[in-house]
Amino acid sequence: MSDPSFSAVMHLLRAHAGIAERANRGLGSIHGLGLNEVMLMMNLERAPLNRLSRVELSQRLNVSPSTVTRMTAPLEKIGIVGRQSNPRDARLAYVVLTAAGRKAVASARATLEQIASGVFRDRWTASEIATLTTLLGRLTAGQPGELA
């Protein structure tokens, strides 16, 4: 007999893959952005002064700092994010959400909210969704970058 924790993790991983694929498809077709890029932008949107270091972003996105660098390069080229140096430490640079980025993330968030509502449509009651939200919140408590 399988451990219930293992089964729960496997169901979460399968659900994550399906939701991420749906979100990537929707965000890509409408905004030309992937889910990871939108998550990066949403983290910047929530940060003080709309900026975070690459290390802070990597911790919030659960990726390496070099992955953040690869993610931000195309966003910089299209003006969604910029770089800002730290006047006190020249080695430290921030990724900053630009005005165009703030508009793009607001639009992408609306699309992501529509996608999210479609995930639960016809399957879950409002009470069940609230319970799931609470349980998942307990699972992710203490992790940096709360976006919900």
DSSP file (Angstrom, degrees, kcal/mol; ACC not computed):
  #  RESIDUE AA STRUCTURE BP1 BP2  ACC     N-H-->O    O-->H-N    N-H-->O    O-->H-N    TCO  KAPPA ALPHA  PHI   PSI    X-CA   Y-CA   Z-CA
    1    1 A M              0   0    0      0, 0.0     2,-0.2     0, 0.0     0, 0.0   0.000 360.0 360.0 360.0 138.7    0.0    0.0    0.0
    2    2 A S        -     0   0    0      1,-0.1     3,-0.0     2,-0.0     0, 0.0  -0.454 360.0-105.7 -79.8 145.8    1.3    3.4   -0.9
    3    3 A D     >  -     0   0    0     -2,-0.2     4,-2.2     1,-0.1     3,-0.3  -0.518  24.7-134.2 -65.8 130.4    2.1    6.1    1.6
    4    4 A P  H  > S+     0   0    0      0, 0.0     4,-2.5     0, 0.0     5,-0.2   0.840 105.7  55.9 -59.0 -33.1   -0.6    8.8    1.5
    5    5 A S  H  > S+     0   0    0      2,-0.2     4,-2.4     1,-0.2     5,-0.2   0.914 107.3  48.6 -64.9 -41.6    2.1   11.5    1.5
    6    6 A F  H  > S+     0   0    0     -3,-0.3     4,-2.6     2,-0.2    -1,-0.2   0.932 112.1  48.7 -63.1 -45.6    3.6   10.0   -1.6
    7    7 A S  H  X S+     0   0    0     -4,-2.2     4,-2.4     1,-0.2    -2,-0.2   0.908 110.9  50.8 -60.4 -42.5    0.3    9.8   -3.3
    8    8 A A  H  X S+     0   0    0     -4,-2.5     4,-2.4     1,-0.2    -1,-0.2   0.919 111.1  47.9 -62.5 -43.6   -0.5   13.4   -2.3
    9    9 A V  H  X S+     0   0    0     -4,-2.4     4,-2.7     2,-0.2    -2,-0.2   0.912 111.0  51.0 -64.8 -41.6    2.8   14.7   -3.7
   10   10 A M  H  X S+     0   0    0     -4,-2.6     4,-2.3     1,-0.2    -1,-0.2   0.905 111.2  48.0 -63.1 -40.6    2.3   12.7   -7.0
   11   11 A H  H  X S+     0   0    0     -4,-2.4     4,-2.7     2,-0.2    -1,-0.2   0.904 111.9  50.2 -65.4 -40.7   -1.2   14.2   -7.4
   12   12 A L  H  X S+     0   0    0     -4,-2.4     4,-2.9     2,-0.2    -2,-0.2   0.915 111.2  48.6 -63.4 -42.3    0.2   17.7   -6.7
   13   13 A L  H  X S+     0   0    0     -4,-2.7     4,-2.3     2,-0.2    -2,-0.2   0.909 113.2  46.9 -64.7 -41.7    3.0   17.2   -9.3
   14   14 A R  H  X S+     0   0    0     -4,-2.3     4,-2.1    -5,-0.2    -2,-0.2   0.918 113.8  48.0 -65.3 -42.8    0.6   16.0  -11.9
   15   15 A A  H  X S+     0   0    0     -4,-2.7     4,-2.8     1,-0.2     5,-0.3   0.920 110.8  52.0 -63.6 -42.9   -1.8   18.9  -11.1
   16   16 A H  H  X S+     0   0    0     -4,-2.9     4,-3.0     1,-0.2     5,-0.3   0.930 108.9  49.9 -58.4 -46.6    1.1   21.4  -11.3
   17   17 A A  H  X S+     0   0    0     -4,-2.3     4,-2.1     1,-0.2    -1,-0.2   0.916 113.7  45.3 -60.7 -43.8    2.2   20.0  -14.7
   18   18 A G  H  X S+     0   0    0     -4,-2.1     4,-2.1     2,-0.2    -1,-0.2   0.911 115.7  45.3 -67.4 -42.9   -1.4   20.3  -16.1
   19   19 A I  H  X S+     0   0    0     -4,-2.8     4,-2.8     2,-0.2     5,-0.2   0.915 113.1  50.6 -67.6 -42.5   -2.0   23.7  -14.8
   20   20 A A  H  X S+     0   0    0     -4,-3.0     4,-2.9    -5,-0.3    15,-0.2   0.902 110.4  49.8 -62.3 -40.9    1.4   25.0  -15.9
   21   21 A E  H  X S+     0   0    0     -4,-2.1     4,-2.2    -5,-0.3    -1,-0.2   0.927 112.6  46.8 -64.0 -44.5    0.8   23.7  -19.4
   22   22 A R  H  X S+     0   0    0     -4,-2.1     4,-2.3     2,-0.2    -2,-0.2   0.912 114.6  47.1 -62.6 -43.5   -2.6   25.3  -19.6
   23   23 A A  H  X S+     0   0    0     -4,-2.8     4,-3.1     2,-0.2     5,-0.4   0.917 111.5  50.4 -66.7 -43.4   -1.3   28.6  -18.2
   24   24 A N  H  X S+     0   0    0     -4,-2.9     4,-2.3    -5,-0.2     5,-0.2   0.914 111.8  48.5 -60.3 -42.7    1.7   28.6  -20.6
   25   25 A R  H  X S+     0   0    0     -4,-2.2     4,-2.1    -5,-0.2    -2,-0.2   0.938 116.6  41.8 -63.2 -47.6   -0.5   28.0  -23.6
   26   26 A G  H  X S+     0   0    0     -4,-2.3     4,-1.7     2,-0.2     5,-0.3   0.928 118.1  44.2 -68.2 -46.3   -3.0   30.8  -22.6
   27   27 A L  H  X>S+     0   0    0     -4,-3.1     4,-2.7     1,-0.2     6,-1.2   0.885 114.7  50.4 -66.7 -38.3   -0.4   33.3  -21.6
   28   28 A G  H  X5S+     0   0    0     -4,-2.3     4,-0.9    -5,-0.4    -2,-0.2   0.916 111.6  46.1 -66.3 -43.4    1.8   32.6  -24.6
   29   29 A S  H  <5S+     0   0    0     -4,-2.1    -1,-0.2    -5,-0.2    -2,-0.2   0.828 125.0  31.1 -71.3 -30.2   -1.1   32.9  -27.1
   30   30 A I  H  <5S+     0   0    0     -4,-1.7    -2,-0.2    -5,-0.2    -3,-0.2   0.866 138.0  14.9 -94.0 -42.1   -2.4   36.1  -25.6
   31   31 A H  H  <5S-     0   0    0     -4,-2.7    -3,-0.2    -5,-0.3    -2,-0.1   0.526  90.2-121.2-115.0  -9.9    0.6   37.9  -24.2
   32   32 A G  S  <<S+     0   0    0     -4,-0.9     2,-0.3    -5,-0.9    -4,-0.3   0.760  76.9 115.6  70.9  23.3    3.6   36.2  -25.7
   33   33 A L        -     0   0    0     -6,-1.2    -1,-0.3    -9,-0.1    -2,-0.2  -0.903  59.8-131.6-124.7 151.8    4.8   35.3  -22.2
   34   34 A G     >  -     0   0    0     -2,-0.3     4,-2.1    -7,-0.1     5,-0.2  -0.554  30.9-106.4 -95.1 166.7    5.3   32.1  -20.3
   35   35 A L  H  > S+     0   0    0      1,-0.2     4,-2.8   -15,-0.2     5,-0.2   0.904 119.3  53.4 -59.0 -43.9    4.1   31.3  -16.8
   36   36 A N  H  > S+     0   0    0      1,-0.2     4,-2.2     2,-0.2    -1,-0.2   0.887 108.7  49.6 -62.1 -38.3    7.6   31.6  -15.4
   37   37 A E  H  > S+     0   0    0      2,-0.2     4,-2.4     1,-0.2    -1,-0.2   0.910 111.8  48.1 -65.5 -41.6    8.1   35.0  -16.9
   38   38 A V  H  X S+     0   0    0     -4,-2.1     4,-2.8     2,-0.2    -2,-0.2   0.895 110.1  52.1 -66.6 -38.9    4.7   36.2  -15.5
   39   39 A M  H  X S+     0   0    0     -4,-2.8     4,-2.1     2,-0.2    -1,-0.2   0.907 109.5  50.2 -62.7 -40.8    5.6   34.7  -12.1
   40   40 A L  H  X S+     0   0    0     -4,-2.2     4,-2.0     1,-0.2    -2,-0.2   0.938 112.5  46.8 -60.1 -47.5    8.9   36.7  -12.2
   41   41 A M  H  X S+     0   0    0     -4,-2.4     4,-2.6     1,-0.2    -2,-0.2   0.884 109.9  52.9 -64.1 -39.7    7.0   39.9  -13.1
   42   42 A M  H  X S+     0   0    0     -4,-2.8     4,-1.6     2,-0.2    -1,-0.2   0.872 108.1  51.3 -65.3 -36.1    4.4   39.3  -10.3
   43   43 A N  H  X S+     0   0    0     -4,-2.1     4,-0.9     2,-0.2    -1,-0.2   0.910 111.6  46.8 -65.8 -41.2    7.2   38.9   -7.8
   44   44 A L  H >< S+     0   0    0     -4,-2.0     3,-0.6     1,-0.2    -2,-0.2   0.900 108.4  56.3 -64.8 -39.7    8.7   42.2   -8.9
   45   45 A E  H 3< S+     0   0    0     -4,-2.6    -1,-0.2     1,-0.2    -2,-0.2   0.866 110.6  44.3 -59.2 -37.7    5.3   43.8   -8.8
   46   46 A R  H 3< S+     0   0    0     -4,-1.6    -1,-0.2    -5,-0.1    -2,-0.2   0.623  96.6  96.1 -83.4 -14.1    4.9   42.9   -5.2
   47   47 A A  S X< S-     0   0    0     -4,-0.9     3,-2.3    -3,-0.6     5,-0.1  -0.420  90.2 -90.7 -79.5 151.2    8.4   43.9   -4.1
   48   48 A P  G >  S+     0   0    0      0, 0.0     3,-1.4     0, 0.0    -1,-0.1  -0.384 115.5   4.5 -57.3 135.1    9.3   47.3   -2.6
   49   49 A L  G 3  S-     0   0    0      1,-0.3    48,-0.1    -4,-0.1     3,-0.1   0.650 120.1 -86.9  60.4  17.5   10.2   49.7   -5.4
   50   50 A N  G <  S+     0   0    0     -3,-2.3    47,-2.7     1,-0.2     2,-0.3   0.850  99.9 112.2  53.8  39.0    9.3   46.9   -7.9
   51   51 A R  E <   +A   96   0A   0     -3,-1.4     2,-0.3    45,-0.2    45,-0.2  -0.996  37.6 170.6-144.5 148.4   12.8   45.5   -7.7
   52   52 A L  E     -A   95   0A   0     43,-1.9    43,-3.4    -2,-0.3     2,-0.1  -0.977  35.8-107.1-146.3 154.5   14.6   42.4   -6.4
   53   53 A S  E  >  -A   94   0A   0     -2,-0.3     4,-2.5    41,-0.3     5,-0.2  -0.406  36.5-110.0 -74.8 162.5   18.1   41.1   -6.7
   54   54 A R  H  > S+     0   0    0     39,-0.7     4,-2.5     1,-0.2     5,-0.1   0.867 120.9  53.3 -61.3 -35.7   18.7   38.1   -9.0
   55   55 A V  H  > S+     0   0    0      2,-0.2     4,-2.1     1,-0.2    -1,-0.2   0.925 108.9  48.2 -65.9 -44.3   19.3   36.0   -5.8
   56   56 A E  H  > S+     0   0    0      1,-0.2     4,-2.1     2,-0.2    -2,-0.2   0.920 112.9  48.7 -62.2 -43.0   16.1   37.1   -4.2
   57   57 A L  H  X S+     0   0    0     -4,-2.5     4,-2.3     1,-0.2    -2,-0.2   0.908 108.8  53.3 -62.6 -41.5   14.2   36.3   -7.5
   58   58 A S  H  X>S+     0   0    0     -4,-2.5     5,-2.0     1,-0.2     4,-0.9   0.892 109.5  48.7 -62.7 -38.5   15.9   32.9   -7.7
   59   59 A Q  H  <5S+     0   0    0     -4,-2.1    -1,-0.2     1,-0.2     3,-0.2   0.900 113.1  46.9 -67.0 -40.7   14.7   32.1   -4.1
   60   60 A R  H  <5S+     0   0    0     -4,-2.1    -2,-0.2     1,-0.2    -1,-0.2   0.829 119.5  39.3 -70.3 -32.0   11.2   33.2   -4.8
   61   61 A L  H  <5S-     0   0    0     -4,-2.3    -1,-0.2    -5,-0.2    -2,-0.2   0.490 105.3-125.3 -96.0  -5.1   11.0   31.2   -8.1
   62   62 A N  T  <5S+     0   0    0     -4,-0.9     2,-0.3     1,-0.2    -3,-0.2   0.913  72.8 112.5  58.0  45.5   12.9   28.2   -6.9
   63   63 A V  S   <S-     0   0    0     -5,-2.0    -1,-0.2    -6,-0.2    -2,-0.1  -0.841  73.4 -87.7-134.0 172.3   15.4   28.4   -9.7
   64   64 A S     >  -     0   0    0     -2,-0.3     4,-1.8     1,-0.1     3,-0.4  -0.431  35.4-114.0 -79.3 157.5   19.1   29.2   -9.9
   65   65 A P  H  > S+     0   0    0      0, 0.0     4,-2.1     0, 0.0     5,-0.1   0.855 119.1  56.5 -58.6 -33.7   20.4   32.8  -10.2
   66   66 A S  H  > S+     0   0    0      1,-0.2     4,-2.1     2,-0.2     5,-0.1   0.853 103.6  53.3 -68.0 -31.8   21.7   31.9  -13.7
   67   67 A T  H  > S+     0   0    0     -3,-0.4     4,-2.3     2,-0.2    -1,-0.2   0.898 106.7  52.3 -66.1 -40.0   18.2   30.8  -14.7
   68   68 A V  H  X S+     0   0    0     -4,-1.8     4,-2.5     2,-0.2    -2,-0.2   0.917 107.7  52.1 -60.9 -42.2   16.9   34.2  -13.5
   69   69 A T  H  X S+     0   0    0     -4,-2.1     4,-1.6     1,-0.2    -2,-0.2   0.923 110.9  46.8 -59.7 -44.8   19.6   35.8  -15.7
   70   70 A R  H  < S+     0   0    0     -4,-2.1    -1,-0.2     1,-0.2    -2,-0.2   0.852 113.7  49.3 -66.0 -34.2   18.4   33.8  -18.7
   71   71 A M  H  X S+     0   0    0     -4,-2.3     4,-0.7     1,-0.2    -2,-0.2   0.876 112.3  46.4 -72.0 -37.4   14.8   34.6  -18.0
   72   72 A T  H  X S+     0   0    0     -4,-2.5     4,-2.7     1,-0.2     5,-0.2   0.772  94.0  76.5 -80.4 -25.0   15.3   38.4  -17.6
   73   73 A A  H  X S+     0   0    0     -4,-1.6     4,-1.8     1,-0.2    -1,-0.2   0.927 100.6  39.5 -55.0 -51.9   17.5   38.9  -20.8
   74   74 A P  H  > S+     0   0    0      0, 0.0     4,-1.4     0, 0.0    -1,-0.2   0.859 114.6  54.5 -67.9 -31.1   14.6   38.7  -23.3
   75   75 A L  H  <>S+     0   0    0     -4,-0.7     5,-2.4     1,-0.2     6,-1.0   0.857 107.4  51.1 -67.8 -33.9   12.3   40.7  -20.9
   76   76 A E  H ><5S+     0   0    0     -4,-2.7     3,-1.4     3,-0.2    -1,-0.2   0.912 105.3  56.1 -65.1 -42.6   15.0   43.4  -20.8
   77   77 A K  H 3<5S+     0   0    0     -4,-1.8    -1,-0.2     1,-0.3    -2,-0.2   0.828 111.0  43.2 -61.1 -32.9   15.1   43.5  -24.6
   78   78 A I  T 3<5S-     0   0    0     -4,-1.4    -1,-0.3     3,-0.0    -2,-0.2   0.359 117.3-111.6 -97.9   6.8   11.4   44.2  -24.9
   79   79 A G  T < 5S+     0   0    0     -3,-1.4    22,-0.4     2,-0.2    21,-0.3   0.646  83.4 118.8  81.8  15.9   11.4   46.8  -22.0
   80   80 A I  S   <S+     0   0    0     -5,-2.4    18,-2.3    20,-0.2     2,-0.3   0.849  82.0  19.4 -82.7 -35.5    9.5   44.8  -19.4
   81   81 A V  E     -B   97   0A   0     -6,-1.0     2,-0.3    16,-0.2    -2,-0.2  -0.904  68.6-169.6-128.3 160.8   12.3   44.8  -16.9
   82   82 A G  E     -B   96   0A   0     14,-2.6    14,-2.7    -2,-0.3     2,-0.4  -0.809  23.8-107.1-135.9 179.2   15.4   46.8  -16.4
   83   83 A R  E     -B   95   0A   0     -2,-0.3     2,-0.4    12,-0.2    12,-0.2  -0.882  26.0-173.5-111.9 144.8   18.6   46.7  -14.4
   84   84 A Q  E     -B   94   0A   0     10,-2.0    10,-3.4    -2,-0.4     2,-0.1  -0.982  16.0-139.8-138.6 126.2   19.4   49.0  -11.5
   85   85 A S  E     -B   93   0A   0     -2,-0.4     8,-0.2     8,-0.2     5,-0.1  -0.461  21.5-115.3 -82.6 157.7   22.7   49.1   -9.7
   86   86 A N  E >   -B   89   0A   0      6,-2.0     3,-0.6     3,-0.6     6,-0.2  -0.829  16.0-149.5 -91.7 121.0   23.1   49.4   -6.0
   87   87 A P  T 3  S+     0   0    0      0, 0.0     3,-0.2     0, 0.0    -1,-0.1   0.752  97.4  46.7 -64.0 -22.0   24.8   52.7   -5.2
   88   88 A R  T 3  S+     0   0    0      1,-0.3     2,-0.3     4,-0.1    -2,-0.0   0.687 122.8  29.6 -91.5 -20.8   26.3   51.2   -2.0
   89   89 A D  E X   - B   0  86A   0     -3,-0.6     3,-1.6     3,-0.2    -3,-0.6  -0.857  60.3-165.8-145.1 103.7   27.6   48.0   -3.6
   90   90 A A  E 3  S+     0   0A   0     -2,-0.3    -1,-0.1     1,-0.3    -4,-0.0   0.702  89.6  63.2 -64.6 -19.3   28.6   47.9   -7.3
   91   91 A R  E 3  S+     0   0A   0     -6,-0.1     2,-0.5     2,-0.0    -1,-0.3   0.715  92.3  76.4 -76.8 -19.5   28.5   44.1   -7.2
   92   92 A L  E <   +     0   0A   0     -3,-1.6    -6,-2.0    -6,-0.2     2,-0.3  -0.809  59.0 175.6 -99.8 126.6   24.8   44.0   -6.5
   93   93 A A  E     - B   0  85A   0     -2,-0.5   -39,-0.7    -8,-0.2     2,-0.3  -0.937  17.1-141.1-126.2 152.4   22.3   44.8   -9.2
   94   94 A Y  E     -AB  53  84A   0    -10,-3.4   -10,-2.0    -2,-0.3     2,-0.5  -0.801  11.1-132.0-110.1 151.6   18.5   44.7   -9.1
   95   95 A V  E     -AB  52  83A   0    -43,-3.4   -43,-1.9    -2,-0.3     2,-0.4  -0.922  33.3-163.1 -96.5 127.9   16.0   43.5  -11.7
   96   96 A V  E     -AB  51  82A   0    -14,-2.7   -14,-2.6    -2,-0.5     2,-0.5  -0.937  19.2-128.4-121.4 134.2   13.3   46.3  -11.9
   97   97 A L  E     - B   0  81A   0    -47,-2.7   -16,-0.2    -2,-0.4   -17,-0.1  -0.691  31.6-145.7 -77.3 125.2    9.8   46.1  -13.3
   98   98 A T     >  -     0   0    0    -18,-2.3     4,-2.2    -2,-0.5     5,-0.2  -0.252  28.5 -98.6 -83.5 175.2    9.4   49.0  -15.8
   99   99 A A  H  > S+     0   0    0      1,-0.2     4,-1.8     2,-0.2     5,-0.2   0.915 128.9  49.8 -60.3 -42.9    6.2   51.0  -16.4
  100  100 A A  H  > S+     0   0    0    -21,-0.3     4,-2.4     1,-0.2    -1,-0.2   0.873 109.2  53.1 -63.1 -35.6    5.6   48.8  -19.5
  101  101 A G  H  > S+     0   0    0    -22,-0.4     4,-2.8   -21,-0.3     5,-0.2   0.873 104.5  54.1 -66.4 -37.8    6.2   45.7  -17.3
  102  102 A R  H  X S+     0   0    0     -4,-2.2     4,-1.7     2,-0.2    -1,-0.2   0.897 111.4  45.6 -64.4 -39.1    3.6   46.9  -14.8
  103  103 A K  H  X S+     0   0    0     -4,-1.8     4,-2.0     2,-0.2    -2,-0.2   0.921 114.0  49.1 -67.0 -43.6    1.0   47.2  -17.6
  104  104 A A  H  X S+     0   0    0     -4,-2.4     4,-2.6     1,-0.2    -2,-0.2   0.899 111.0  48.6 -64.3 -41.5    2.0   43.8  -19.0
  105  105 A V  H  X S+     0   0    0     -4,-2.8     4,-2.6     2,-0.2    -1,-0.2   0.866 109.0  53.4 -70.2 -34.6    1.8   42.0  -15.6
  106  106 A A  H  X S+     0   0    0     -4,-1.7     4,-1.6    -5,-0.2    -1,-0.2   0.926 113.2  43.8 -63.4 -43.3   -1.6   43.5  -14.9
  107  107 A S  H  X S+     0   0    0     -4,-2.0     4,-1.7     2,-0.2    -2,-0.2   0.911 114.8  48.4 -67.0 -43.5   -2.9   42.2  -18.2
  108  108 A A  H  X S+     0   0    0     -4,-2.6     4,-2.7     1,-0.2    -2,-0.2   0.866 107.5  56.1 -66.4 -35.7   -1.2   38.8  -17.8
  109  109 A R  H  X S+     0   0    0     -4,-2.6     4,-2.6     2,-0.2    -1,-0.2   0.907 105.0  52.5 -62.8 -40.8   -2.6   38.5  -14.2
  110  110 A A  H  X S+     0   0    0     -4,-1.6     4,-1.8     2,-0.2    -1,-0.2   0.913 111.6  46.3 -61.2 -42.2   -6.2   39.0  -15.5
  111  111 A T  H  X S+     0   0    0     -4,-1.7     4,-2.4     2,-0.2    -2,-0.2   0.923 111.7  51.1 -64.8 -43.7   -5.6   36.2  -18.0
  112  112 A L  H  X S+     0   0    0     -4,-2.7     4,-2.6     1,-0.2    -2,-0.2   0.861 107.3  53.9 -63.2 -36.0   -4.1   34.0  -15.4
  113  113 A E  H  X S+     0   0    0     -4,-2.6     4,-2.2     2,-0.2    -1,-0.2   0.896 108.8  48.8 -65.1 -39.8   -7.1   34.6  -13.1
  114  114 A Q  H  X S+     0   0    0     -4,-1.8     4,-1.6     2,-0.2    -2,-0.2   0.913 112.1  48.5 -64.1 -42.7   -9.4   33.5  -15.9
  115  115 A I  H  X S+     0   0    0     -4,-2.4     4,-1.1     1,-0.2    -2,-0.2   0.918 110.4  52.2 -62.6 -43.2   -7.3   30.4  -16.5
  116  116 A A  H >X S+     0   0    0     -4,-2.6     4,-0.9     1,-0.2     3,-0.5   0.898 107.2  51.1 -62.0 -41.7   -7.3   29.7  -12.7
  117  117 A S  H 3X S+     0   0    0     -4,-2.2     4,-1.2     1,-0.2     3,-0.4   0.855 106.8  55.8 -65.7 -31.9  -11.1   29.9  -12.5
  118  118 A G  H 3< S+     0   0    0     -4,-1.6    -1,-0.2     1,-0.2    -2,-0.2   0.771  96.1  65.5 -69.0 -25.7  -11.3   27.4  -15.4
  119  119 A V  H << S+     0   0    0     -4,-1.1    -1,-0.2    -3,-0.5    -2,-0.2   0.887 114.4  29.1 -62.3 -38.5   -9.2   24.9  -13.5
  120  120 A F  H >X S+     0   0    0     -4,-0.9     3,-2.1    -3,-0.4     4,-1.9   0.562  88.1 126.8-101.3 -11.0  -11.9   24.5  -10.9
  121  121 A R  T 3< S+     0   0    0     -4,-1.2     4,-0.1     1,-0.3    -3,-0.0  -0.194  84.6   0.3 -53.7 135.0  -15.1   25.2  -12.9
  122  122 A D  T 34 S+     0   0    0      2,-0.2    -1,-0.3     1,-0.1     3,-0.1   0.509 127.7  66.6  66.2   7.0  -17.7   22.5  -12.7
  123  123 A R  T <4 S+     0   0    0     -3,-2.1     2,-0.3     1,-0.3    -2,-0.2   0.649  95.2  41.3-122.9 -29.7  -15.6   20.4  -10.3
  124  124 A W     <  -     0   0    0     -4,-1.9    -1,-0.3     4,-0.0    -2,-0.2  -0.921  66.0-132.5-130.2 146.4  -15.3   22.3   -7.1
  125  125 A T     >  -     0   0    0     -2,-0.3     4,-2.2     1,-0.1     5,-0.2  -0.502  35.7-107.9 -85.6 165.1  -17.5   24.4   -4.8
  126  126 A A  H  > S+     0   0    0      1,-0.2     4,-2.2     2,-0.2     5,-0.1   0.877 122.2  53.2 -59.9 -37.7  -16.4   27.7   -3.4
  127  127 A S  H  > S+     0   0    0      2,-0.2     4,-2.2     1,-0.2    -1,-0.2   0.895 107.7  49.7 -66.0 -40.6  -16.0   26.1    0.0
  128  128 A E  H  > S+     0   0    0      2,-0.2     4,-2.6     1,-0.2    -2,-0.2   0.897 110.4  50.3 -65.4 -39.7  -13.8   23.3   -1.4
  129  129 A I  H  X S+     0   0    0     -4,-2.2     4,-2.5     2,-0.2    -2,-0.2   0.909 110.1  50.5 -64.5 -41.3  -11.6   25.9   -3.2
  130  130 A A  H  X S+     0   0    0     -4,-2.2     4,-2.1     2,-0.2    -2,-0.2   0.903 111.1  48.7 -62.6 -41.7  -11.3   27.8    0.1
  131  131 A T  H  X S+     0   0    0     -4,-2.2     4,-2.5     2,-0.2    -2,-0.2   0.924 111.6  49.0 -63.9 -44.9  -10.3   24.7    1.9
  132  132 A L  H  X S+     0   0    0     -4,-2.6     4,-2.9     1,-0.2     5,-0.3   0.906 109.5  53.1 -60.7 -42.0   -7.7   23.8   -0.7
  133  133 A T  H  X S+     0   0    0     -4,-2.5     4,-2.1     1,-0.2    -1,-0.2   0.915 110.4  47.3 -59.4 -44.6   -6.3   27.3   -0.6
  134  134 A T  H  X S+     0   0    0     -4,-2.1     4,-1.8     2,-0.2    -2,-0.2   0.928 113.8  47.1 -62.8 -46.4   -5.9   27.0    3.2
  135  135 A L  H  X S+     0   0    0     -4,-2.5     4,-1.7     1,-0.2    -2,-0.2   0.919 114.1  45.9 -65.1 -44.3   -4.2   23.6    3.0
  136  136 A L  H  X S+     0   0    0     -4,-2.9     4,-2.0     1,-0.2    -1,-0.2   0.856 108.4  58.1 -67.6 -33.3   -1.9   24.7    0.2
  137  137 A G  H  X S+     0   0    0     -4,-2.1     4,-0.6    -5,-0.3    -1,-0.2   0.886 106.0  49.2 -61.2 -38.9   -1.1   27.8    2.1
  138  138 A R  H >< S+     0   0    0     -4,-1.8     3,-0.5     1,-0.2    -1,-0.2   0.876 109.5  52.7 -65.7 -37.3    0.0   25.7    5.1
  139  139 A L  H 3< S+     0   0    0     -4,-1.7    -2,-0.2     1,-0.2    -1,-0.2   0.857 117.3  36.6 -66.8 -35.6    2.2   23.6    2.7
  140  140 A T  H >< S+     0   0    0     -4,-2.0     3,-2.0    -5,-0.1    -1,-0.2   0.351  84.5 134.4-101.2   5.6    3.9   26.7    1.3
  141  141 A A  T << S+     0   0    0     -4,-0.6    -3,-0.1    -3,-0.5    -4,-0.0  -0.277  70.9  23.2 -57.7 137.3    4.1   28.7    4.6
  142  142 A G  T 3  S+     0   0    0      1,-0.3    -1,-0.3     0, 0.0    -2,-0.1   0.288  90.4 123.5  90.4 -10.7    7.5   30.3    5.1
  143  143 A Q    <   -     0   0    0     -3,-2.0    -1,-0.3     1,-0.1     3,-0.1  -0.627  66.3-111.5 -81.6 142.6    8.5   30.3    1.5
  144  144 A P  S    S+     0   0    0      0, 0.0    -1,-0.1     0, 0.0     0, 0.0  -0.372  87.8  43.5 -70.3 151.4    9.4   33.7    0.0
  145  145 A G        -     0   0    0      1,-0.2     2,-0.4  -102,-0.1   -98,-0.0   0.932  61.3-166.9  88.9  49.5    7.2   35.4   -2.5
  146  146 A E        +     0   0    0      1,-0.2    -1,-0.2    -3,-0.1   -86,-0.0  -0.561  14.9 168.1 -67.8 122.3    3.6   35.1   -1.6
  147  147 A L              0   0    0     -2,-0.4    -1,-0.2     1,-0.1    -2,-0.0   0.569 360.0 360.0-114.1 -14.1    1.6   36.1   -4.7
  148  148 A A              0   0    0      0, 0.0    -1,-0.1     0, 0.0    -2,-0.1   0.468 360.0 360.0 -89.6 360.0   -2.0   35.1   -3.9
